[in-house]
Amino acid sequence: MTAGGQAEGSGADPGSVGLPSRAAKLLSALFYGTCSFLLVLVNKALLTTYRFPSPIVLGIGQMAVTIMILYVSKLNKIIHFPDFDKKIPIKLFPLPLLYIGNHISGLWSTSKLSLPMFTVLRKFTIPLTLLLETIILGKQYSLNIIVSVFAIILGAVIAAGSDLAFNLEGYIFVFLNDLFTAANGVYTKQKMDPKELGKYGVLFYNACFMIIPTLILSISTGDLRQATEFNQWKNVLFIIQFLLSCFLGFLLMYSTVLCSYYNSALTTAVVGAIKNVSIAYIGMLVGGDYIFSVLNFVGLNICMAGGLRYSFLTLSSQLKPKQPVDEENIPQDLKG
């Protein structure tokens, strides 16, 4: 975090800023995949095993931890982001709305679906991200990349079509989660200019702007009351996992921004897809809520094959000697 903070606060000329190394791209993707993997497992345990009734309160805890960690880091000059001014809300919009929508829909969908089906339906984030990057960021992708993306979707359709534990409410929330995730990733990529808010400013002010409205929503829906009346608050193991979820929520937000910063929003979505299929395989063995079918298993494997193919194509393009610049990291005013 220190290096990132120094880079953002240095005010260096954009033309002199070094392009992301292959190691930075790979490590940021692995960091994101690991954090996301762990958070889904912990949240699943809290919301299903312990039957914690308040996913919104869990989201509030994650926002609060994010605010505290980033603010303390800024005070100690570990990282840098701009002090608040009246232009910041305009610079951020619509990220706060997408941020809270992504948080709440993700937590609700996790609680309503089995792990394998949750991970399958989350694949639809990928084509939505590709579409939004094309429209909003003007990016273009090769036919091989597009084919890999739709192989992932084909696998998801096959797997979801054989779902024997159909839950309409869960499906609605997970598709909303896909849409919010895709839009959040693309707009975050657009707004991470180090001369503006930077990575840490985007994270900090998103959390600050949305924690109060989310708290009000939690109170008005009775979610907070259910959380305070929950009977496991004296259970040390539950408390540890709750705090772990809050900390992992911060790490996931940070790693998502980092992965999108060094790679692209689409790469972040595909890394998430590969991670999700890994969770699906684990969910077949543990959790007790997976109903096996041949089509579902075949679909999961097609998803994984498409994700690995995308990863191979992306890595191959990065290893080519003819790539003096990374288009997505060149400021618009320097592009000819």
N, C-alpha and C positions, 0 to 999 in steps of 0.2 A: 504493500500500500504506500510505503514511503516514496518509492520511485515514481509511482503514478502521481502522487501528490506533488512532488517536485516538478515533474514535467508539466503538470497543468498550471502550476503557479509561477512558472519561470518566465512566461511572456515571450518565449522564444519565437523567432520568425518561423512561420509555417514551412517555408521552404527548407529550413535547416533541420526540421524535426526528422529523426530517423524513422524509416518504415518499420513496421512490426517484423520481428524475426520469425523464422519458422518455429523456433522453440516457444516463443511467446504465444503464437497462434495455437500450437498443439497443447501447451500446458494450460492455457486459459480454457480451452475446450474440455480437457480432462477435469479441470477444477470444477467447471460448471456441471458436467455429467455426474461427478461424485457427489456434489452438494445436493443436486436434485434427487439423485437416487436415495440418499440417506433421509432427506426430508419427507419424501413420499412414504417411506417405511415407518418413520416415527409418527407422522400424521395419521397414517392408517391405524397404527396401534392405539393412538389416543382416541380417535373418533369411532372405532369399531370394537377393539378389544376392551378398552375402558369405558366405551360409550359416552365419551365427553360430549355434551349436548350443544356446545356453543362454538361452531367454527369461526364465527365473526370475532369472538373474544380471542381466539387463537391468533387470528390475523392482527388484531390490535396489539397483542403481545409482541408479535414479530416487528410491527412498525415501531413500537416503543424501544425495543432493543436496537433497531437500526438507528433511530434518532440519537440515543445515548452514546452508542459506539462512535458514530461519525462526529458528534459534537465534541466529545472528549478528545478524539483524535485531532480535531481542528484546533482545540485549545492548546494541545501539547505540540502543535506544529508538525504532526506526523503527516497530515494531509492538508490540502488547501482547497477551499471552494469559496465563492463570493459571499459576502455578507448580504443580508436581506435588503432588497429595495423594491419599489413598487412595480418595476418591470419584470421581476422574476415570475409572477403568475402568468403573464403573457408569454414569456419565453417557454414556460413549461407546458402550457395547454396544447393538446388534450391529455397529456400524460397522467395527471392525477386521477382523472376519471377512469382511464384504462387500467391504471395501477390497482385501484380498489376493485374494479370489476374483475380483473384477473385473479386477485387474491380471494375474493368471496366465492366466485364461481368455481375456482380450483378446490377450495376446501369443501364446498358442498358436494361437488361431483366425486371427490375422494370418498366421502362418507356414504354415498348412495350406490356406488358400483363396486364390483369385485376388482381386485388389482389388475388381473389380465384384461378385463373389458375396459377399465379406465385407461390403461396404457394403449390399447388398440385405438380407441376413439380419439385419443390425444394426437394421433398421427395427422388428423385433418388440419392441425396448426401449420403443417409444412406447405401445402399448396396455397393456403391463405397468405402465408408469409411471402412466398414467391410472387403471388399476385400483387400484394401491397408494395413489395420492394420495386416491382416493375412500374407500378403507377406512381408511387410517392418518391422513390429515390432514383428512378430512371435506369435501374440496373437491367442487364440483359444476361441470360443464361443459355448455355449450349443445349442442343437437343439431347445429348447424353445425360446431362444433369436433370432435364425435365422428365426424361424417361425414368430415371432413378427415383425421382419424387413420386411419379404416378405408380411405380411398382410398390412403393410403400403404401400408397392409398389403396391399391388393389388388394393388398394383403389385409388392410384394415377392414375393407368392405366384406371380404370373405369371412374374416374372423367374427366381425360384428353380426353378420347374417346368421350365424349359428349360435348366437347368444341364447342360452336356454333360461337365463334369469333376467329377462327383459325388464328394464326399469325406465319408464318414460321420463320421469322427473330427473333421474340421473343422466339420461341422454341429453336432455335439454341443457342442463347445467354444464356438461362436459363440452358441448358444442359452443356454448357461450364462452367457456374458458378458452377454447381454441381461437375464437375470434379476438378476444381480448389479448391473449398472449401474442398473436401475430401482430396486431396493431401496436401493442406496447413495445415489442421488439423493434419494429421498423421505425417508429417515432423516436424511441430512445437512441437508435443509431443516428438519426437525423439531428438530435439535439445535444450530442456529446462533444460539441466543439470546445476544446480546452480554453479558447479565448472567451467563451460564454460561461455556462454553468459547469462544464466538465463532468466526469463520471460521478464524482462524489456529490457535487451540487445537485445533479439529477436525482440521485438516491435520497439525499437528505431532505430536499424540499418536497419531493413527492410524499414522503412519509409524514412530514410536518403538516402539509395541507390536508391530508386525508385522514389523519388519526382522529380528529375531533368529529367530523361528519360520520365516521365509522362508529365511534363511540355513541353518538346520538342514535344512529340506526340500531345499534345493539340494545340500547335502553328501550327504544320505542317498540321493538319487536319482541321484547322479553328475553332476548338472548343473554343479556348480562345477568338478569335475575336467575336464569337456569344455571349459569356458570357459577354464581355465588352460592347457590344451593346444592351444587354437585357434591356427592358424598365421598369423593376420593381425595379431598384436599389434605387429609391427614395421612395419606398414603405417600411415603417418601419416594417410592419408585415412580409413581405417577407424576409427582412434582418435578422430579429430575427430568423425565421425558417431556413434560410441558416446557420447562426452561430450555431443554435441548432443542425442541421444535422452534422456540423463539429465536435462539441463536442461529440455528440452521436456516431459518427464514431470512435473517440478515445476510448470511453467507450466500444463499441462493440468489438474492437480489444483486449482491455485489458481483458474484460470478457470472450472472446473466449479462450484466452490463459489460464486464470485462471481456467475455467471449464475443459479444457483439462488437465491442470496440476494436478488438484485434482481428476478428474475422468478418462475419456478416450475420444479419438477423436470420437468414436462411440456414447458415451453418449451425447456429445456435439451436434452431428448431430441429435439425436433423440429429445433432448430438443428443438432444432430449429424446428423440424417437428411439435411437439405439439404446439409450439408457432404459427407456420404458419397456422395450421388449425384454431386456435383461430382468427387469422387475417381474414381467409377466411369467417368465420361466420360473422364477423363485416362487411366485404366487401359486403355481401349479403344485408346489410341494408343501408350502406352508400357508397359513391363513384360513384354510378350511372353507372358503367361499367360491372356489373355482369348480365349474362344471365342465368336465372334459368332453370335447367332440373333435372328430377328425378335421372338419373344416376349420374350426377355430385354431387348431394346432398348425395346419397348413398355412393359414393366413398369417399367423405370427411369424412363421419362417420366411414367408415372402416379404413381410415388412422388414425383417432383419437383413435379408439379402439386398433389398433396395437401399437400405441405410448404409450398409457396408460398401455397396457400389458407389454411392454418392461420396462417401468418405475417401474411397480410392481415387475417384476422379478429382476431387478437391486437392488431395495430397499430391497427386501427380502433377497437377498444374502448378502447385507451389514449388515443386522440385525441379521444374524446367529451368534451364539456365537463362532462357529468354524471358525474364520477367523483372525488368529493372524497376518497375513501379507497381504499386498496389492501388488500383483505381479508386477503391472505396475509401482510401485514407488520404487522397489528395484533395486539399481544399478546393471548392468550386472556383475560387478566383484565380487559381493557378492552372486550371485546365484550359487547354487551348482549344 
